[in-house]
Amino acid sequence: MRAGSLRVWLVLLPVIAITLVGIPLQWASVALGLPTRRTIPLLYHRIVLALVGVRVRVVGAPSPARPLLIVANHVSWLDIAVLGARLPLCFVAKAEVARWPGVGLLAKLQRTIFVDRTSRSATGKVAREMAARMNDGDPVVLFAEGTSSDGNRVLAFRSALIGAARQAMGEDGAGAAIQPLAIAYVGQNGLPLGRVGRPRVAWYGDMDLAPHLLEVLRRGAVDVELHFGTPLDGANRKAATQRAEQAARTMLAGALTGRARD
């Protein structure tokens, strides 16, 4: 057996084992509304990152302000574990994810908020659910590009859910903090990824999940940086979206060129 294939199995088997143990525990926690519904995913993601060999460097910090909407770029399926290991939070994801075998169940147990992008009426419903989670103390993560990229750039942020979520908070969402975040994949096996190598870690376009997951595991340890920006003050949805997008783009550029500082 080749070293890469052996590594895949050494990672997959314990991940499957802890997943099978964690699913009933998290299901019960969510069903009963227990505090562990927030801590079990946190612990799970930390174990997964350790097994996969993902090393995370954090620049800045998640805002302690509540309600909190974290607006981020999106690069890979790894983003979920990388962010989920930092603090208890909820994600917003496209409705199709709920139907993916295995992944859909895990997303539901993470208390993910699903949005149907084919339905115009869905925006208001999702916004109200986002507002309810934020009012309950859960930061909500919105991948504002609406899709994932190759990791070398930040795509245009969409303003609809940002504005709708703030409006659903009441008083135009003036009490909700919006914090921009840049996720940057910078290295693998201790070596810089570079512009050419970074898309090998990124999961985007029409890539199939399973082959990409196995290839990432085979290649080895990944270095990722989370750059948390300054929370934005009150502004209309378009202005807030533009400012968050520009902040994420600036932070990503700094991370990928090595110019970012703690």
WOKA-V362693 format. One record per residue. N is the residue number from 1. RES is the residue in one letter. SS is DSSP state (@ for helix, = for strand, . for the rest). PHI is phi in radians with two decimals (NA if undefined). OMEGA is omega in whole degrees, -180 to 180 (* if undefined). Layout:
# WOKA-V362693
n:res:ss:phi:omega
N:RES:SS:PHI:OMEGA
N:RES:SS:PHI:OMEGA
This chain:
# WOKA-V362693
n:res:ss:phi:omega
1:M:.:NA:180
2:R:.:-1.20:-176
3:A:@:-1.03:-179
4:G:@:-1.11:180
5:S:@:-1.18:178
6:L:@:-1.10:179
7:R:@:-1.07:180
8:V:@:-0.99:-179
9:W:@:-1.21:179
10:L:@:-1.18:176
11:V:@:-1.58:-174
12:L:@:-1.11:-175
13:L:@:-1.08:177
14:P:@:-1.20:177
15:V:@:-1.12:177
16:I:@:-1.07:-178
17:A:@:-1.11:-178
18:I:@:-1.24:177
19:T:@:-1.18:180
20:L:@:-1.14:176
21:V:@:-1.29:-174
22:G:@:-1.30:-176
23:I:@:-1.00:-180
24:P:@:-1.15:179
25:L:@:-1.14:-180
26:Q:@:-1.25:178
27:W:@:-1.05:179
28:A:@:-1.14:-179
29:S:@:-1.12:179
30:V:@:-1.22:-178
31:A:@:-1.08:-177
32:L:@:-1.69:-180
33:G:.:1.16:-177
34:L:.:-1.38:176
35:P:.:-1.00:-179
36:T:@:-1.16:177
37:R:@:-1.13:177
38:R:@:-1.64:-174
39:T:@:-1.48:-180
40:I:@:-1.11:177
41:P:@:-1.05:179
42:L:@:-1.04:180
43:L:@:-1.16:-179
44:Y:@:-1.03:-178
45:H:@:-1.12:179
46:R:@:-1.14:178
47:I:@:-1.16:180
48:V:@:-1.07:179
49:L:@:-1.06:180
50:A:@:-1.13:-179
51:L:@:-1.22:-180
52:V:@:-1.26:-178
53:G:.:1.63:179
54:V:=:-1.56:179
55:R:=:-1.88:-173
56:V:=:-1.99:173
57:R:=:-1.93:-177
58:V:=:-1.92:175
59:V:=:-1.97:-171
60:G:.:1.41:-178
61:A:.:-2.78:173
62:P:.:-1.04:-180
63:S:.:-1.12:175
64:P:.:-1.37:-178
65:A:.:-1.14:174
66:R:.:-2.37:2
67:P:.:-1.22:-176
68:L:=:-2.37:173
69:L:=:-1.99:178
70:I:=:-1.66:-176
71:V:=:-1.94:-170
72:A:=:-2.27:166
73:N:.:-1.36:-175
74:H:.:-2.35:-175
75:V:.:-2.11:-169
76:S:.:-2.64:171
77:W:.:-1.06:177
78:L:@:-1.11:-180
79:D:@:-0.93:-176
80:I:@:-1.09:180
81:A:@:-1.22:-179
82:V:@:-1.07:179
83:L:@:-1.36:-179
84:G:@:-1.11:179
85:A:.:-1.48:-177
86:R:.:-1.52:-177
87:L:.:-2.85:177
88:P:.:-1.12:-179
89:L:=:-2.80:177
90:C:=:-2.14:179
91:F:=:-1.92:169
92:V:=:-1.89:-177
93:A:=:-2.41:177
94:K:=:-1.17:-173
95:A:@:-1.06:-178
96:E:@:-1.04:-178
97:V:@:-1.04:-179
98:A:@:-1.08:-177
99:R:@:-1.71:179
100:W:.:-1.26:180
101:P:.:-1.00:177
102:G:.:1.33:-178
103:V:@:-1.09:180
104:G:@:-1.06:179
105:L:@:-1.12:180
106:L:@:-1.10:179
107:A:@:-1.12:179
108:K:@:-1.13:179
109:L:@:-1.22:174
110:Q:.:-1.33:-178
111:R:.:1.17:179
112:T:.:-1.17:176
113:I:=:-1.70:-176
114:F:=:-1.74:-179
115:V:=:-2.14:177
116:D:.:-1.59:-175
117:R:.:-1.30:179
118:T:.:-1.53:-177
119:S:.:-1.99:179
120:R:.:-1.15:-178
121:S:.:-1.30:-177
122:A:@:-1.26:-176
123:T:@:-1.01:-179
124:G:@:-1.11:180
125:K:@:-1.11:180
126:V:@:-1.14:179
127:A:@:-1.05:179
128:R:@:-1.15:178
129:E:@:-1.20:176
130:M:@:-1.05:-180
131:A:@:-1.10:180
132:A:@:-1.11:180
133:R:@:-1.14:-179
134:M:@:-1.15:178
135:N:@:-1.16:178
136:D:.:-1.51:176
137:G:.:1.75:-180
138:D:.:-1.58:169
139:P:=:-1.07:178
140:V:=:-1.97:179
141:V:=:-1.75:177
142:L:=:-2.01:173
143:F:=:-1.42:-164
144:A:.:-1.30:178
145:E:.:-1.28:-178
146:G:.:1.45:178
147:T:.:-2.81:178
148:S:.:-1.83:-178
149:S:.:-2.08:180
150:D:.:-1.43:177
151:G:.:1.51:-179
152:N:.:-1.70:-175
153:R:.:-2.72:173
154:V:.:-1.94:178
155:L:.:-1.38:-180
156:A:.:-1.06:177
157:F:.:-1.39:177
158:R:.:-1.67:-172
159:S:.:-1.66:-170
160:A:@:-1.00:-177
161:L:@:-1.25:178
162:I:@:-1.07:-180
163:G:@:-1.16:-178
164:A:@:-1.14:180
165:A:@:-1.15:179
166:R:@:-1.15:179
167:Q:@:-1.15:180
168:A:@:-1.18:178
169:M:.:-1.26:-177
170:G:.:1.68:-179
171:E:@:0.91:180
172:D:@:1.03:176
173:G:@:1.22:-175
174:A:.:-1.07:-178
175:G:.:-1.52:-178
176:A:.:-1.63:177
177:A:=:-1.49:176
178:I:=:-1.97:-178
179:Q:=:-2.00:176
180:P:=:-1.28:-179
181:L:=:-2.45:174
182:A:=:-2.01:177
183:I:=:-1.85:-175
184:A:=:-2.22:175
185:Y:=:-1.63:-168
186:V:=:-1.99:-177
187:G:=:-2.76:174
188:Q:=:-2.59:-176
189:N:.:0.95:176
190:G:.:1.42:-179
191:L:=:-1.96:178
192:P:=:-1.06:178
193:L:.:-1.30:-179
194:G:@:1.29:-177
195:R:@:-1.08:-178
196:V:@:-1.35:-176
197:G:@:-1.41:-174
198:R:@:-1.06:178
199:P:@:-1.09:177
200:R:@:-1.26:177
201:V:@:-1.55:180
202:A:.:-1.14:176
203:W:.:-2.11:-172
204:Y:.:-2.67:180
205:G:.:1.12:-178
206:D:.:-1.81:179
207:M:.:-1.11:173
208:D:.:-1.37:-174
209:L:@:-1.17:-173
210:A:@:-1.04:179
211:P:@:-1.08:180
212:H:@:-1.18:179
213:L:@:-1.02:-179
214:L:@:-1.12:-179
215:E:@:-1.20:177
216:V:@:-1.10:179
217:L:@:-1.10:-178
218:R:@:-1.16:-175
219:R:@:-1.30:175
220:G:.:1.87:-169
221:A:.:-0.88:-179
222:V:=:-2.11:175
223:D:=:-1.88:-179
224:V:=:-2.31:178
225:E:=:-2.07:173
226:L:=:-1.94:180
227:H:=:-1.95:180
228:F:=:-1.59:180
229:G:.:-1.56:178
230:T:.:-1.30:178
231:P:.:-0.99:-177
232:L:=:-1.54:177
233:D:.:-1.45:-176
234:G:.:-1.05:177
235:A:.:-2.83:177
236:N:.:-1.21:-170
237:R:@:-1.08:-178
238:K:@:-1.19:179
239:A:@:-1.15:179
240:A:@:-1.10:180
241:T:@:-1.12:-180
242:Q:@:-1.10:-180
243:R:@:-1.19:178
244:A:@:-1.14:179
245:E:@:-1.09:-179
246:Q:@:-1.15:178
247:A:@:-1.11:179
248:A:@:-1.10:-180
249:R:@:-1.14:179
250:T:@:-1.16:-180
251:M:@:-1.17:179
252:L:@:-1.12:179
253:A:@:-1.06:179
254:G:@:-1.12:-180
255:A:@:-1.18:-175
256:L:@:-1.30:178
257:T:@:-1.71:-180
258:G:.:1.39:-178
259:R:.:-1.58:-178
260:A:.:-1.20:178
261:R:.:-2.23:177
262:D:.:-1.18:*
